[in-house]
Amino acid sequence: MPLTLAQMDAAAAALDAVLPLERPADVALSAFFRTRNKLGGRDRAFVAEAVYGVLRRLRSLEFVAGRRAARPLLMAWLARHGGVNQREVAALLLPTELEQFRAAKAVNLDGESLALRLDLPDWLFERLHAEYGERLPALMEALNRPAPLDLRVNTLKGDRVAVLAQLTADGIRAEAMPYAPQGIRLADKIALQRHPLFVAGAIEVQDEGSQLLSLITGARRGEMVCDFCAGAGGKTLALGAQMHNTGRLYAFDISPKRLANLKPRLARSGLSNVHPQLLTGEHDARIKRLAGKFDRVLVDAPCSGLGTLRRNPDLKWRQSPESVAELTQKQTAILASASRLVKPGGSLVYATCSLLSEENQGIVAAFAETHPEFTQVPVGERLRGHCPALAGAESLQLAPDTQGTDGFFAALWVRR
C-alpha cells in the first residue's frame, strides 16, 4: 500500500510523544494511540515501524538530520531505512522536506566514528566493544533488526507437532525453534489474541532464550519452585507446565500491575499450582518464613535489558553508566535474598537479558565469593537432553547474531 500523508503526520506526532525518552517507548506509543483511536490497523503499523525504526538508528539519523526533531528524523529514516524512493514520497512532502529527504539519502557515514555508525551512545559502545571486539558490528546489526514472534507450546494443552499443523492449516508460516523443544517461530508478525490456539491457552508468546531459562531451572513434578522476579509470568507458566501442574509454584514480584497481568494468562494456561505473591522487596517477611524450603529458585533479575534491543531500542538511549551501577547493586541484593530460599541439594538460577559482563559474570563472581555453600554447575548439564548444541555450556550466553534469540545470560548453582 502506498504511503499517505496522514500516516506521515501521525508518525511525526508519535515521535514527538516518544522522543523525550522519559518513559519506555512502548508505554509512550500506547498512550499516543489512545489519543488517536481513529487510526486504522495499517496506519498504526506504519507509525510503530517508523517510531521504532528511528529509535534503532537515532544517533546516525540525528547526525544526518542535523538535529533531534521529529519531522527531520522521520525524513532521514524514510530516506535511508524506510524502503521508499523519492518518487513515492514527493507528492506528500513540502519542498523543504523533499530537500531533507534528498540530503539524507546522500550522506555517507563511512568516515564517522564506529559508535555513530553502530547507533550506540559512546559509553555503551566502549563497554560492548571491550567485550565483543570485532564481533560487535554483527551483533548490533542483529540487534537493530526487529525480533521475530516466538511462541511456546503449553504442553498441558497441546504438543508442538499438532500446533504447527494447525498454524500451517490457518495459513500462518511457522517453524520449530532450533533450541527450545516447545518453541515455535513465526515468519510474520500477526495478531494472535483471537486465534483459537491462543484463546485456549495452547500457545504463549515467549522468546526462545526465555524458554531455555525454564529448562535450566529444571522444575519437576511435585517440587517447590519459586520464580523470584516473575513479572508478567512467561517463565512462571513454562515452569508450571514442566511441573505437570503439580507441586507448588510461587510467583514473586514487587509490582501489583505485573502480577495482575499474570492473571488472564494463568487462567488460559490451565495451571492450578501457581501462587502469585506480592513482595515489598528482597527483605519481605515471606522470604524469611520460606527460607530453605524450595527445590528450585529462578532469579530473572531486573537489568538494563540491553539484550532486548530488537524489541526495546529505546533502552540504549535511556540507560546510562549510573543506571547500570544501580542495577548491579540491586541484582546483588536480590540474588542473595533469593538464595536463602534454596534448600540443601536445591538449585538456584540467576539470569538477565543484558549483554554487559558487570550484570552477568560480575554478579556471578561476587556471589561465589560470598556464598561458598553454593557450587556452580554447568548449565549445559540441564540442557543436554533438550538442545544438544548447548550441552557444553558453562553459563548460558545467547545473542541474536549467534542463536537468533534475545541476548540472555544464565548461571546455575546447587546448594551443598
N, C-alpha and C positions, 0 to 999 in steps of 0.2 A: 504494500500500500504506500502511495506517495506521502511524503511529509506534508503536514499542514501548518499554517500559521498559528492556529490555536494550540497545537502540540508544542511548538517552539515557545510561544508565550507562557504556556503552563510550565514547561521545563525551566525557563528562566526564573519564573516566580518561585518554583520549588527550590532551585539553587539558592535564591535569596534567603529562603527559610532555613536551609540546611547549613550554608557556608559559615555562619558564626561558629559552628562546631562546638557549641556549648552543651549539647546533649547528643546521644547516639543518633546517627543518621537515619536509622530505621524508625526511631521514635519521632524525629522531626518530620520525616516524609509522611508517616502515617497521620500525624496531626495536620499536615498540609492537605492531604487527600480528604480528610474530614471536612475541610472548608471548601473543597471543590467536588462536592458529591455528584455533580452532573457530568464529570469526566467519564468517558466510556472506557471499556477494557483496553482497547488498543492505545488510547491516549495515555492511560495510566502506565501501561507497559513501556511506552516511549519515554515518559517522564522519568520513571525509575531507572531505565537503562542510561539515560543522559546524566542523571544525578550521580549514579554510581560510577559511570564512566569518567566523569570529571574528577570525582574523589580519587579514583585509582591513579589518575595521571595529573594530579593537581599541581605538583611542583613544575613539571615541564610545561603544562598548559599556562600556568601563571607567567612563566618566562616568555612563552610565545605571545601571550595576550598583552603582556606588559603590566598587568595589574590583576588583583583578585576581585573581579566584579562578575556578576552572574552572566550577563549577556556576552561580553567578550570571551569569557571562558567557554560558554556554550558554542560560540562561533569556532573557537580553536578546536574544541573536541569534535564538532561536526566535520571540520576540515581534515583532521588528522586521524580520527578513530571512528567517526560516525558512519562510515560506509556510504556517504553520499558525495556526488560531484557538484561542481559549481552550477551546471545547467539545472540540476534538480532543485536547488535552493534559491536560484537567482530571483525568481518571481516573488519569493517570500521575504527577501531582505531589503532593508534600506540601503542606499548607496554606501553609507559608511560601514554597514555591517558586511556588505559584499566585499568591500576592500579588506576588512578584518579577516574574512574567510580566505581570500586570496593570499594575504600576507602570512597567515598562519600556515597555510599549505606549503609555503616556500621556505619556511625556516628550517635550517639544518642544525641539528644539535650535536653533530659529531665532535665539535671542539669543546663542548661543555663538560662539566665535571661528571664523573660516573654516578655520583649521588643524584644529580639532577636527572640524568638520563634514565636512571632506575626508579625515579619518582620516590625518593626517600628523603626524610629530613637528615641533616648531617650527622646528628648524634646516633641515629639508628643505623645509618649506613656504616659508620665506623664500627659499631658493635657487630653487625651482621657480617661485614667484610672480614673482621678479625676471626670470626668463627667459620665462615663458609668460603672465604677466599675466591678463587676463580669460578667456583660453582654459583656464586651469588647472582649473576645475570640470569642464569637459567631458572634459579629459584624465584626471582622476582617476576620473570616473565610468566611463570606458572601462577604466582600469587596475584598477578594483575589480570588474570582471566576469570570470568565468572565461574563459580563452582557448579558442578552438576547436581542433580537432585538424587540424593541417596535415600534408600528405604531399607528398613529392617522388617523381615517377616516375623510376626508374632507366632511362635510355634504352638501356642495354646489354641490358635485359631486356623492354622493352615501350615503348608510347607512351601519351600521356595519353588519347587518344580510346578506345583499347581498354581501358585500366584503368578509366576512368569507366563504360564499358559493363558491365564485369564487376562493379564495385561496385553499380551500379544493379540488375543482374540478381540480386545477392545480397541485395537489399532494404536496401542501405546508401545513405542520402541523401548525395550528394556533388555538388560543382560545381567547375568550373575556377576557379583563382585569377585575379584581375584583373591581376596584375603578373608573377609568376613563370611562365615558359612551361611548366614541367613540374610546376607546383603544383596540388594538389587539396585542397579544404577540405571536411571532413565536417560535417554538420549536428549530429551527436550524438557524444558520447564513447563509443567502443566499444573492446573489447579486440581488438587486431589481431594479436597474437603468433602465433595459429594460423591466420590467414587464409592461403589458398594464395598470394596475391599477395605477402604479407609473407614467408612462408617461402621463396618462390622468389627473393626479393631484388628484385622488381619495384617495390616501394614502400618508402620510408623515412619515418619521422616527422621533419619539419623545418619550422620556422616559415618563412613566406613571406619575411620580411625576411632571414633567414639564407640562403635560397636566392639572393637578389639579390646577396649579398656574393660568391658564387662567380662570378656573371656579371660583376661589376665587375672581379674579378681577371683574367678574360678568358683563362683557360688554353686552349691549343690542342694539336692533335696534335703529338707528338714533342718537346715542350718539357721543360725542367727547371723544376719548380714546387715551392714549399715552403709548406705550411700550418704556420706557425711556432708557433702555440699550438693544436694540433689537438684537444685534449680527447678526447671520445669519438668524434670523427671525422665528424660530419654533413657539414661543409663539405669535408672530405677526399674523401668518397665522391662528392659533387657535382662536385668538381674532376676526379676521375678519370674520371667519365662524360663530362664536357666534353672531356677529352683522348682520348676513344675508346679508353681502356685502352692508350695508347701513351706514350712518353717515360718520365720518372722523376718520381714524385711523393713527396716526403718529408713525413712527418707527424711533426713535432717536438712533444714535450711533456716536462714535468718530473715528471709523475705516472705511475708504473707502473700504477696502478689504472685511470686513464683510458685509457691505451694498451691495457691488457688488455681493456677494454670495446669497443675498436675491432675486435678480432679476429673475433668472431662476425659483426659487421656486414660486415666486409671479406669474410668467407667467403661470405655471402649475395649480396654485390654482384656477384661475378664478376670483380672487378678483380685484376689481377696486377702492376700498375705502381706499387703503393704500398709505401713503405719506412718503416715506423714507426721512430722514433729517440728513445730516452730521453736527454734532456739533463740536465746537472747545474745548468744556469742559463744566463743570457744570455751568459756568458763561456766556455761549453763549447768545448773544442778543436775539435770538429766544425765549428763556425761559422767558425773561422779557416781550416780546411782547405778549406771550401766557398765562401769569400768570392769574390764576383764571378762566380759560376757560374750563377746562376738567372735564368730569363726572367721568372718571376712569383713574388712572395712575398706571402702574405696573413698579416697580423697581426691576429687577432681577440683583442685583448688582455684579460687579466684585468681586470675592472672591478667597479663597485658592483652591476651587474645591475639597476639601478632601472628599466630599460625592460622587465623581465620580471615586473613585479609581478602581472600576471594569473596567472602560474604560481607565483611565489615571493613571496607577500605579506609573508612574514616579513622580507624584506630591508630594508624601510623601518624596521623596528624594530631590526635587527641592525647596520645601517651607522651611521656617525657621521661628523662632520667630520674626526676624526682618521684614521679608516679610509680615507676618500676621499683625504686628503692623502697617505697611504702608497701608495695605489693609483696616484696620478698620478706619483709618483717611479718606481714600478715600470714604468708604461706608457712613460715617457720612456726608461728604460734598455732595455726590450725592443724598442721601435721602433728605437732607434739601433743595437742589435745586429743586428736582422733586416735593416736597410738595407744592412749590409755584404755580404749575400749577393747583392744585386741586381747584375747585370752592366750595362754601358752599353747603353742602349736598353731595359732591362727595367723592369717595373712593380712598384710597391710599394703595397699597400693596407693602411690602418690602420682598424680597426673596433672598436666597442664596442656593448654592449647597455645603454648608460647614457643618461640624459636630461640629465646635467649638463654644462655647457659646459667646466668645467675638465678633464673626462675626454675631451672631444671637440675642440672648436675650440681650446681652450687648448693641448692637446698638439700639434695640427697647426701652430699658430702658432710654438710653441717649436722644433719640428723644422725648420720653414722657415728659422729664424734660424741654426741650427747646421749645416744640411746644404744649402748652396747648389748642390750638384751634382744635386739633385732639383728637378724642375719639377712643380708641382701641375697636374693635368689634371681637367677636369670629369668627374664620374662618369657624367653623362648621355651622354657620348660612347660609353661601353661598354654603356649600357642602351637606346640608341636603337632598335636592331634587335629588342629583346626586349619592351620595355614603353615605348612612345612617351610615355606620360603622365609619365615621369620623365626624358625626354630632355634637358630643360633644366637639370637639377640640377647645381650646382657640387659639393656634397657630398651624400651620401645622409642624409636625416633622416626617419625613419619613426616613426610612433606609432599606437597603436590607435584614437584618436579621428579620425584623418585617413585612414590607409591600412588600418586593420584588422589591422595586424601588431603584434608586439612593438616596443618602442622600440629603434631601431637608428640608428647613425651610421657613416658610412664616408667616407674621403678617399682620393684616388688620386694617386700621383706616378709620373713616368717619370724614370729616371736619364739624365742627359745623356751 
